[in-house]
Structures are given as C-alpha cells and as structure tokens.
Amino acid sequence: MLAVDHPRYKWVALSNTTLGNLLATINSSIVLISLPAIFKGIHLNPLEAGNVSYLLWMLMGYMLVTAVLVVTLGRLGDMYGRVKIYNAGFAIFTITSIILSLDPFDGGGGAIWLIGWRVLQAVGGAMLMANSAAIITDAFSAEQRGMALGVNIVSALAGSFIGLVLGGVLAEWDWRSIFWVNIPLGVLGTVWAYRSLHDTGVRRKAKIDWWGNATFAVGLTSVLAAITYGIQPYGGHTQGWTNPWVLLGLIGGAAVLIAFGVIETKVAEPMFPLGLFKNLGFTTGNAANLLASVARGGLQFMLIIWLQGIWLPLHGYDYESTPLWAGIYLVPMTIGFLVAGPLSGYLSDKFGPRPFAAGGLLVMAASFLGLLALPGDFNYMVFALLIFINGLGGGLFAAPNTSLIMSSVPANMRGAASGMRATFQNAGQVLSIGIFFSLMVAGLADSLPHSLSGGLAAQGVPAQTADAIAQLPPVGTLFAAFLGYNPIGELLGPQVLGALPAANAANLTGLEFFPRLIAEPFHDGLVIVFWMAIGLLVVGAVASLVRGRKVAPAVAGPDAFVAHEAEVKAEVSDAQPLSPATGVAEPIDTK
C-alpha cells in the first residue's frame, strides 16, 4: 500500500477512479443497446402498450437515480470521507451486478426484477461518480489537475459509447452477459480501492440535512419521472403532456424543488450549498455542463435510431443484428473522445481551460450542422468523420469544464461540488430523452401519418386499415426504430398480409419498406432536434467564457488554513470565499 505522499499514489488514485467511473457510465448505456435481447430473453414484447413503461424505466431508471443521489453522496463524502463512500459504491455496484444476472422471472416479473436491482446498482454508481473527481482533485496539484481530470472524465464520457459496442457484442451471445462483464472488474476495483486509496481531503463533522435530501430527491424524481411519462401517448394525443399525473409531477416537483432551495438557505449544514453559485465561474461551468449533456444525450439516441431503424436495414443488415452494428458504427465518436480528452486536459493546464471548454462545444455544434446536411441514406465515411469530430469536441470540453468547476470551490467543498457537477450531467441525460423524443415525435406527427398511409396503400393494403395504422401514436414507430424492430408485420397481422399478393407481403415485411417509409419524416424531426442541440451548445460555449472573481478559497479554521496554505497560494482559482458551514459567501482577509 502506497502512502499518500508517495510520488506514485496520485496515479493509483487516478487509475482506480477512472476504472470506477468507466464501469458506472458503461452501465448507463450497455442496457440501452441490449434492450431487444433483454426483452426477448424474458419473453416480453416491448412494443405492447402495457410494456412501454417497462422499456422506459429500464432505459431511464439508472440515469434518474444517479442524477438524484450524486449531490447527497458527494456531500456525505465531504463529511465522512470521499474514499469511504467511493469504496462502498464499488462494492454495491459489484454485488448488484451479480444479482441482476440471476433474474429468475419471465415477463413483467423479470422486468421488475431488473428495474429494481438496476436502481440499487445506480446507488453504487452514484457513489463512484459523486466522489471520483474530488478524490483526484485532492491527489493532484493544480499544475497536473486538468490532465488527470481529463483522463477520468473523458473515460466516463467514452464509457457511455463503449457500453453501446460492448452491449451489442455481449447481447448477441447472452443477454445476462451484459451484467457478468461487471463482476471481475468490479471485484478487482473494489479490492484495489479498499487496499490502496486514502482520504486526503479536508473532512469536518456535520449534521445530515434530512429535509434538504428528502425534498431534493422527491422534487427531482417527480420532474424527471413526469418527463419520462410525458413522451407516452395519452387520451388520443401523440404525447402525454396533458396527462394530469404528468402535470402533477412537473408542477408539484418544481414546487418541491423551490421549497428545497428555501430550506437550503435556512439550515446550518446544507446538503446543496447554494452559496457556491455566488461564484460566477462555478455557476456558468455547471450551466455549460448541463447544456452539453442535454445536447450529447439527444445525439446519442437520435444516432441509434438513425442507424438501427433506417441506415443499417437499407444496407442489408437484419433487424436482429442492428443493435450490434449500430454500436460498432458509432466507434469513431468514442475514438474522438479518447483522442481529445487527455490532450485537452494537458493543454488546458498550460494555456487555461476556458478556450478549450468553449471551443469544444463549438466544434460539437459544427458537427451537428454537418449531420443536418446528410440524407437519410448517407455515405458512411462522411458520417464517421462527422461523429469523430463530435467526439473530439466533447473530449475538448470535458476536462477543462470539470477543472473550472472543481477549481472554483474551497477544498473542503469538493465532494459537494463533484456531486453537483455529476447531478447536472446526469439530469441532462434524462432531460435529453424527454426533450428530444418529444421534439422528434412532434416532427413525426406532421409527416409520418401521410407517409405511412400512402406507403401501405401503394402496396395494396386496404385504405381503412392503412388509415387506422397511420393514426397510431408515432412514439411506437420511434421505439420500433430505436430497438431495431420492424413493426409492419405485427401492425398488419397475418390476415391482412395473407390477403395481399406474395410479392407485396414480402416487400412490406422486408428490410427496406419500413426504413424508406420513415426516413423522410424522421429527417423532418431530426432537423428540429439538431437545431435545438446547436442552440444549446452555442449558449454553453458563451457560458464557458464567463469569468468569476479570482480570490482565495475559504478555509475551515486555523488548522485547515495551515494545511492548505500552499494550495491557496499555488492555485489560480475562480472561487469566491465561502463559509464552510453554510456555503454562503463571506469576506476573508487574504493579505
């Protein structure tokens, strides 16, 4: 076991936290690409009306839980030790992976087993994500922090894309293997973390903010869950935004979050130190992080639909194999992350993080403009170049943005700041599903019914049947494309198909009819989605350039000042002085 002051200790901390972050984020997307295999394995039709909620909660439950808990767990890391919380997270994550792979049920029971244990797995993942950046910030000096955070954060972002490839490959073998893969790495990481990591940050005993934790969890869960159900049809509408329960979740959740904000200004030991937002650098860094996360999440889902539902079938890939190949064809984006991330962290240490953070978002925006110009049946080399550029932009942004956020807070608030950063990032992923699926459904609703009824009628389907199918909610078509699933045969049924000429029936259920049918309506929706993403990224780039006032960070008393005097003098920070107890700005004498 290396001592804290050993020259190699910081590299041990970086290696272990990078493994933890990688596992946590791989598991946010590995299920995404494996959903067709999972539903087939537990004998559940994902497109039946009653099963859509299972699909959405498998898709979003993990991300929702991590978004809700990372601030609390980061704050607990400040209070009881970041390494202690991080190590417990590794153990929980590994144990739940074993349990998930042992799902003994079929149908709805099997789905509920997976959703429930995924929620607990997400608690472990949130422990890892909430404290990894703070552990690295404690271990590295200001001169190397950008590089270290670059490696760690970009591995996390790349993990969401690695999960797509890994999930596609493993699901071809056995759907349970997507959980098996966590077990050896989880055991290794858990033992390694308990044996090697030390708490080096400032730790101070404090009371748990129970009311703050409760109102934050209830409020954020209500809002994000309402967004989840808002994209489902309701009462004859293509979406569920008029559903009273959705409205109650949105309005009630927002009211509870407002109450949370009031509570946090009153308690002595707030879970979410709102005073940190008095520092402009911290506020704008998190705003850019949220905007980039929403844009990136929307891109990931739209590209999967584009590949699995349109491009791959048009190029001869069977629907059953499209999840695997969609992951493979998205590899250039992951490569872009891996190339740019550590390099950007290293350069931002030398030249400052703001130009790289802002520039990265503008590069991503430029790649969206290029993707907008592509036809539905694109040239893959052009597509690969554009998503590689998008990955480069994301890699350029990630480490400098994290460095800006983490360097703008006092040392004894880094766990809370790390959790808050992760909350914005994870909440952005969940928001992106609601926002971009809603925009896509709105775009499809204008043009899909006409394309569907006309295309079916042209193949001899009776007009009444064609019109009835065309009036079905477009979200079903969207989910079919998302899952690499051809719904035409199921929608028409054997009686209608049996009454058609054999050539027409074969054409309707073949590889090209459904993709060509939805290609133009999908592109109409894609234009709306990508322009929205471009706008978010440009605003995020502007926010990244805003500077806070450079002053010395706060300390927790004479002993803490002595311990951190060297760091205070060495770091060029945007931090505003904050009370360690309340997070509220207060003046200090830095002379």
N, C-alpha and C positions, 0 to 999 in steps of 0.2 A: 504494500500500500504506500503510495507516494504522499509525502507531506504537502501541505498547502503551498509552502514556499519553494517546493521543488520546481525546477525550470520546466519539467515535462507535465506537471499537474494540469496546467491550463489546457494542454492538448488532450489529456484524458477526459477532462470535463467537456470539451468541445465534441470529442468523438462520441461519448455516451449520450449526450443530449441531442446530438444530430441523429443518432440511431432511434432514440425515443420519439423525436419529432417526426422522423420519416415513417415509423410504424403507425403513429397516430393519424397522420394525414393520408397514408396509403389506404387505411381502412375507412376513410371518408368517401373514397371513390371506388374501392375494389368491389363493393356490393353493387354499385351503380351499373357497372358493365356486366355483372353476373346475374342480374335480376331475372332474365329469361331462364337461365339454368336453375336458379333457386326455385322459381315458381313451378317449373317442370318437375324438379326433384321432390317438392312437397305436394305435387298434384293439385295445383291451384291455377285457374285461368285468370291472369292478371287483368284482362280486359272486361270481365264480367262486372256489372255495375257495383255489386256489393263488395268487390275485391279491390277497387281503386284506392280505398283508404289504406289497405294493407300495403299497396305499392308505394303510396306517398310516405307512409311512416317508415317503411324500410329505407326509402330514399333519403328522408329528411330528419328522422329521429336522432341519428348520431350527431348531425351538424347542429340541430336545435339544442341538444343537451350541452354540447361543448360551448356553444355561444352563451348559454345561460350561466354556466358554472365557472368559467375560467377566471372571472374577476374575483369571485369568492375564494377560489383555490389559490390565486395569486396573493390575495391578502392574507390568507392563512399561512402561506409560505413566508411572508414578512414577519408574522407573529411567532410561528413555531419552527421555522427553518425551511428554506426552499428545497433543500436536498431531501429532507424528511418527507415532504409532501410529494416530491417528484418520485422518490423511490417507491412509495406506496402506490403511486399511479402505475408504475411499471408492473408491479405485482398484480394489481387488479386487472389490468389490461390482459396480462398473460392468462390468468385463471379464467376470465370470461371467454377468451378465445377457445379454450378447451371445451367449455360448456356449450358454446354456440355450435361447435362441430358435432355435438352429440344430440342434436334436435331429434326427439323420438316420435314426433307427431306428423300427421299429414293435414292438408287443407288449412282451414283457418287456425286450428290449434298450433300447427307448425309455424305459421306466420307470426302468431302472437308470441311464441317462444323466442323466435329470432328477434322480434322487435323489442321485447322486454330485456333480453340479455344484451342486445346492442346498446340499449340505454345505459345499462351498468358499465359496459365496455367504454362507452363515451365518457363516463365519470373518470375512469383511469386515463383515457386520452386527454381529457381536460387538465388533469393533474400534471401530465407531461408538458402539454403546450403552455400552461399558465406559468411554469417556473423555469423552463429551459433557457429562455432569453435572459432572465435575471441571473441564473447561475453563471452563464457565460459572461455577462456584464461584470459580475463580481470577480471572475477569474482573470480577465484580460485587462490590460492597461488601455487607456484611451487611444494610444497610438496603434494598437492592433485590434481594437474592438470592432471596427467596421468590417474588417476581413473575417473575423470569427463569426460575427452575426450573419455575414453574407453566406458563409458555408452552411450555417444552421438554418437560416430562414429559407434560403433557396432550396435546400434539401426538403424542407417541409412543403414548399410550393410544388416542387418537382414530384413529391410523393403523391400528390393528387392525380398527376398524369401517369406516374409509374403504376398506380393502382389500376388504371384503365387497362394497360397492357397485361399486367400480372393477372388481373381478374379474368380477362378474356382467355388467356392461356390456361389457367387453372380450371375455369368453368368447363372447358372442353373435356377435361379429364374427369372431375368430380366436383360438384358444387360445394361439398364440405371442405374441399382442399383450400378454399379461399380463407378459411379460418385456421386450418392446420399450419399454413405457412407462418403464422404469427408465433407459434408455440416455441420452436427452437430459438428464434431471435429474441422472443420475449423473455425466455428463461435466461439466455446469455446476458441480455441487457439488465435484467433485474439483479442477478448475482453480481455482475460487474459494477452496477451503480451502488449497491449496498457495501461493496468492498472498497470502492475507490473514491467516491465523492465526499466532500466535506462542506459543511456550511461555513462560508467565509463572509457573508454579508452581515450588515447591521441587523440585529434582532432585538425586539423590545416587546415585553409582555403587554398585552392589551385585551380588552373585552371584545367578544364577538358581537358584531352588530346584527342581532337576530332580526329586528324589524326591517333593517335595510336588506338583508339577504332574502327575507321572505317576500317583500314587495317587489324586489328586482326580479326574482325567479318567477313569481306569478305574473307580473306585468309583461315581461319579455316573452315568456312562454305563451301567454294569451295572444299577443300580437303575432308572433311567428306562426302559431298554430292556425290562427284565423287566416293568415296569408296562404297557408297550405291548403285549407279548405276553400279559399276564395277562387281557386283555379278549377274547381269541380263544378259541373252544371248544377243548376238549382231552379226549380219552378218554371221550366220552359226556357230559361235563359242559358246562353252558352257558358256563362261563368256564374260563380256563386256569391258575388259581392253584394247581392240583395238578400242573402240568407240572414235571417235575424241572429243566428248564432255567430255567423262571421262578423256581423256588425257589432254584436255584443263583445266579441273577442277583441276587435280593433279599438272600439271606443273605451270599453272597460279596461283593457290592457294599457291603453295610453293614459287613462286616469290613474291607474295604479302606479305607473312609472312616474307620473307627476308627483304623486304622494311620496314615492321613493326619493325623488330629488329633494323634497321638502324635509323628509326625515334625515337625509344625509347632511343637511346644513345644521341640524339640531343636536345630533348625537356627538359624544366626545370622541368616539373611536369609529369613524365611518368606514364601512366596507369599501365604498367607492368614493375616494377623497376628491370631491368635486373641485376643491381648491387647485388641483393640478391643472384644471382647464383655464385658470387665470394666466397660465403661461401660454402665450400665443403659439410657440413652437410645438408644444405638446398637443394643443387643440388642432392646429392645421395638419400636423403629421397624422393624427388619428383620422381626421376627415379625409385626407388623401388615401389612407389605408382602406377605409370603408368604401369609398368610391371605386377604387381599383378592384377591391374584392367583388363588388357587385358586377362590375364590367367583366371581370375574368370568369366569374361563375356563369354568367349568361353565355359567354363564348363557349365554354366547355360543353354545356348542354346543347346549344344550337349546332355545334360541330358534330356531336354524336348523332343527333337526329339527321343532319345532312348526310353523313356518311352511311349510317345504318338504314335509313329509310329511303334514300334516293340513290346516291352515287354508287355504292357497292352492289346493290342488286342490278343496276343498269350495266355494270361491268362484269356480270356473270356470277356474283357471289351468292350462294344460297342464304336465305334469311337466317337459318340456324347458325351460320358461321360469321354473320356480320358483326356481332359484338367483339369477337376476337380480332378481326381485321380492322375494325374501327380503332381499337386501341393501338394496333401496330402502325396504322397510317397517321396517328397523332404523335408518334415518337419525335418528329422534328421539333415540336413545341417543347418537349421535355429537354431535348438537347440544347435548345436555345437558353432555357433556364440555367442548365448546368454550366454552360459556357460563360454566360454573362454574370451570374450571381457572385461567385468568389472574386472575379476580376473587378466587378463594380465595388465590392466591399473594400478591396485593397486600394483602388484608385480614390475612393471617397475618403479614406484615411489620409491620403496625401493632399487632395485638392478640395476637400469639403463635400458633404453629402448632397446639398441641395440641387446642384446642376444635374447630378446623376438621377436623383429621385424624380425631378420634373421631366428630364429628358427621357427617362424610361417610359413614363406614361404617354408622352407624345409619340414615341416610337410605336407603342401599342396602338394608339389611335390611328396612326398611319397604316398599320397592318389591317385594321378594321375597314378603312377606306378601300384598300386593295381587295379585301374579301367581298365587299359590296359590288365590285365590278365583275366578279366571277359569275358565269352562268351556272345553272343547276348541275349540268354535266360538265364539270371543269377539267382542265388539264392538271393532273396531279402534281407535276413538278412546280407549277406556278403556285398551287395550293400549299405544297410543302414549304416553299420559300416564304410565303406569307405567314404561315403559322410559326415557322422558325423565327422570323422577325418579331412576331408577337411574343414568343418565348424570350427572346433577347430583351425586349422592352420590360417584360415582367421581372427578369433577372436583374436588369439595371436598376429597377425601382426598389426591389425588396430590401436589400441590406441597408442602403442609405436611409430609407424611410424608417426602418427599425432603429437604426443608430440615432436618428434625430429624436425619435420618441424616447428611447431609453436614456439618452444623454441629457434630456431636458428635465429630469426629475432627481430629487435627492437620493442618495444611495440607499437610505432606509425605506424608500417607497418603490423600489424597483420591482418587487413582486407584484404589488398592486398595479403598477404601470404595465408590466408584462401581461397581466391578466386582462387589463382594459384593452390593450392593443389586440390581443387574441380575440376578445369579445367582438370588437368591430370587424375583424377579419372574418370570423365565423358567422356572425349575424349577416354580414354582406353576402355570404354564400347562400344562406337561407332566403334572404330578401331577393336575391337574383332569380331564384326559382319562381317565386311568386310574381315578380315584376316582368321577367322576360317570357315566362309561359303565358302570362296574361296578355302581354303585347302581341305575342305570336298568335294566340287564339283569336284576338281581335282582328289581326291581319287575315287569318284564315277564314274567319266568319264572313268576310266580304266577298271572297272569290272562290272558296272551296265548294260550297253547295252547287254553284253553277257548273264548275268543272266536274264534280262528281256525278251529277245527274246527267250531264251531256255525255260524259265518257261511258257511263253504264248503258245509256240508251243507244249509243252508237254500236254497242256490242250485242244489241237485241234484248236487253233486259227490259221488261215491261215498264212503261212510264210511271205507273203508280208505285211500283217497287223502287225504281230509281229515285223518284222524288222523296219517298219515305226515308231511304238511306241518306240522301243528300241533306235532310233536315236533322240528322243526328248531331249531337254536340261535337264540334271539331276537336275537342280535347281528346276524344277517343282515337281519332286519326293521329293526333300528335303523339299520344302514348304508344300507339302501334309502331310509328316510325322510330320512336325513342328506344323501343325494345327490339327493333329489328324483326318486326312481326307483320305478316301480310294478312290484313283483316278481311279482304274481299270475299274469300271463300266462306268465312263464318257469317258475314253480313248477309250474303245472298242465300246461303243454305243449300243443301243437296237438291231440293225440289226445283228451285229456280235454275240452278246450274244444269240439272238433268234435262230440263226442257229446252235448253239452248243447243245450237249446233256445237259439236265437239270442239271445233277449232276456236269458236268464241269462248267456250268454257275454259279451254286451256289457256287462252290469251288472258282472260280475266284473273286466273289464279297463277299466272306465270310471274317471272321475275321483273318484267318491265312495265306492266299495265299500272300497278299502284304507284310506283315511283314517278312515272311520267305524269300521272294524274295529279299528284300533289306537288310536283316540282315548282310550277309557276305560283300557285297560292302560297307555298312555303317561302318562296323568294320574296313575295309581297310582305309577308310577316317579317322576314329576315331584314329587310330594309329598315323597318321600324325599330327592330331590336338593335341593330348595329349602329344606327344613328344615335339612339339613346346611349349606347355604350361609349361612343365617341365623345358625346357631350360630357358624360361623367368623367372620362379620362382627362379632358382638357381642363375642367374645373379642378380636378385633383392635382394636375400639373401646376396650376396657378397657386393652389394652396401650399404645395411643397416649397415654393419660393418665398413664402412669408417668413420673416424672421421674428423671433421673440427677443426680449431684452436680455442681454448677457450679464448675469450676476452670479454670485457664488451660491451653490446649493445649501439648503438648510441642514442643520445637524441636530442631533438629539440630546445635546448636553456637552459638557467639557470633555468627558472621556471619548465620546464619539468624535468630537472635533479633533482631538489629538490623533485618533486612529485614522481619520480621513483627511487630515490637513494636506498631505501630499497630493491626494487625488483632487482636492478642491483647487489647488494651485496649478495642477497639470492640465486638467480638463478645460476645454473651451466649450462651455455649456450654454444652452438657451434657458436653463432652469431659472425660475423665479423663486425667491426664498419662500419656503412653506413651513408651517408648523407641523412637526412630525405627528402630533396627536390628532389634529383636525384637518390637515391638508389645506388650511386657509393661509393665504399669503400674509406674511408679516415681515417687517423690516429687520435686517440684521446689519451689524457693522462689519464691513469686510476690509477695513483699513488695517 
